[in-house]
Amino acid sequence: MGLTEGTRPLIAFISRFYEQKGLELIQQALPALIGIDLQLAVLGAGDRRYEDTFRFAATQHPGRIAAYIGFDAALAQRLYAGADMLLMPSRFEPCGLAQLISLRYGTIPIVRATGGLADTIQDFDATTDHGFGFSFAPYDAWQLFGTVVRAVETYRHAATWTRLVRRAMREDVSWGRSAAQYASLYRSAIGGRRGHWSMPSTLHCRGPLIGRGGLQQRKWGRARAHPTPKLDSLFQMPLKFDCSDRPLSFRKLSPSRPASQARNSPRFTGVPRQSEPQRLPSCPVVQP
């Protein structure tokens, strides 16, 4: 991208050029950022005024600022891997993936603490030596500038920066962790204050039956299906399908009564019957 080699820290900005991504903060802070001993690599496209801002800055400061207007997946991956820091000063960010990718490469994110960025990035505390990123809360250009200065000064302490990078790369951002949190949330929702709600032991649907002989003709009938292993392990209960003509219902179990007795009890609450019974959409069922 035309950057010169040296000891300056390299900050990457990989994003669409829209106000949601905090481009106005970068535009306001850019003259002050140029005064810091760093390099800036920009990759993205969008609003023309921001494209022109980065083009002009790259022309005025060759070797220190580089801009690639457009999107190149291979170049983006190399920037994630090769940069020292990733800049994400978003106005709002429901989740954000770039900061998670950068953590896997040991590229330290500089983010605004909003939405998913606040949930996933822990601000570095030099006194306790905890955290694996740098964040600021107010949507202000000087707050962005001060956070970048803090990150650059930390970079100059090699031992501290090495520990910071290692913590970032050890951070678990996989779906395994998220799935466990979802399962815990579902179990909490099932166990209410007045008892606990159980998952239905039978799922009702109407659809084609798929057996060893392939797709059979559509018909009404009761069939069992092997549960999805992941769901079965999460909820630790068997699942089966019932293709009979009955609406889906949920049974409320009393905490003092086991599930086996509650199934045979006439006292239960379910989905109110309407003029037309509610059924799940058509779904394939695999015969054992």
C-alpha positions, -999 to +999 in steps of 0.1 A: +000+000+000+030+023-001+038+025+036+074+027+047+090+002+070+100+013+105+092+011+141+060+032+140+028+013+151+004+006+122-033+013+128-058-002+103-092+011+095-113-014+075-149-004+071-177+011+050-174+048+049-206+059+066-214+080+097-224+049+116-188+038+116-175+070+132-160+085+101-168+121+112-147+115+144-118+102+123-121+132+099-121+157+128-092+140+146-071+132+115-050+164+116-040+157+153-034+120+146-009+129+118+012+146+145+016+113+163+044+090+153+022+063+137+010+049+103-025+046+091-038+021+066-074+026+053-095+002+034-131+007+024-156+027+003-188+046+007-195+083+012-176+103-013-165+130+011-148+105+033-131+088+004-118+122-007-106+129+028-085+097+029-072+102-006-060+137+002-044+126+034-025+098+016-013+123-010-001+148+016+016+122+038+030+094+016+046+065+034+026+072+066-010+072+054-022+048+028-058+045+014-073+018-007-108+029-019-128-002-026-129-036-010-104-063-013-110-094+009-074-106+006-060-072+015-084-068+044-072-101+058-036-091+055-043-058+073-061-077+101-030-099+105-003-073+099-015-042+117-007-035+153-041-019+161-076-017+146-097+014+147-135+011+152-149+044+166-185+035+157-215+057+165-235+025+171-226-011+165-252-039+172-225-065+172-193-060+151-171-087+136-139-067+128-129-065+164-134-102+169-113-110+138-085-087+150-084-104+184-076-137+167-046-121+150-034-103+180-043-069+165-054-047+194-088-030+188-094+007+196-131+010+198-159+033+211-177+015+240-211+010+223-233-020+216-213-051+207-180-033+210-186-026+246-197-062+252-166-078+235-137-055+242-123-049+277-104-017+281-068-020+291-059-009+326-022-002+331-024-003+369-038-038+370-024-050+337-059-063+327-078-059+294-071-065+258-081-034+240-086+004+242-120+020+244-137+054+250-174+062+257-183+098+246-188+103+209-161+129+207-131+134+184-108+144+213-118+112+232-108+092+201-075+111+198-067+106+235-074+068+233-052+065+202-024+083+221-029+059+251-026+029+228+005+043+210+023+050+243+015+015+255+029+001+223+063+016+232+065-006+262+074-039+245+068-062+275+034-047+284+023-048+247+034-085+243+012-095+273-016-074+259-014-092+225-013-126+242-044-119+262-062-108+231-053-139+212-064-161+241-098-145+243-126-170+234-149-154+207-161-187+193-197-198+189-191-225+215-191-198+243-221-180+228-241-213+225-234-221+262-247-186+272-278-191+250-285-225+266-281-210+301-305-182+291-331-207+279-328-228+310-334-196+331-364-188+310-378-223+314-374-222+352-398-195+363-407-182+397-440-201+399-427-234+386-408-243+355-419-246+319-408-277+301-400-281+265-428-301+248-418-337+246-435-339+212-434-314+184-465-314+162-462-308+125-477-317+092-453-326+064-437-353+042-422-384+058-387-392+048-377-428+052-351-453+039-369-454+006-367-417+001-395-392+000-429-408+007-463-394-001-477-368+024-499-383+049-511-379+085-495-401+110-473-403+141-436-407+136-405-403+157-373-386+146-338-387+159-332-354+176-305-330+165-275-340+187-266-304+196-301-294+207-305-327+226-272-321+244-281-285+252-315-293+267-308-329+278-342-342+268-354-364+240-373-348+212-398-364+188-422-353+162-459-359+161-476-354+127-511-359+140-538-332+137-533-314+171-521-280+180-487-274+196-490-271+234-466-265+263-472-282+297-466-263+329-450-286+355-453-282+392-420-281+410-432-308+435-443-333+408-421-352+384-425-347+347-437-383+342-467-377+364-474-343+350-477-357+315-507-378+325-524-350+345-555-334+330-544-301+346-522-282+321-521-249+303-514-246+267-519-225+236-555-212+235-575-230+209-587-208+181-611-214+153-582-229+133-557-250+151-522-236+150-495-260+136-459-257+128-449-252+091-444-283+070-412-301+080-396-333+070-395-361+095-370-389+095-382-424+105-357-444+126 
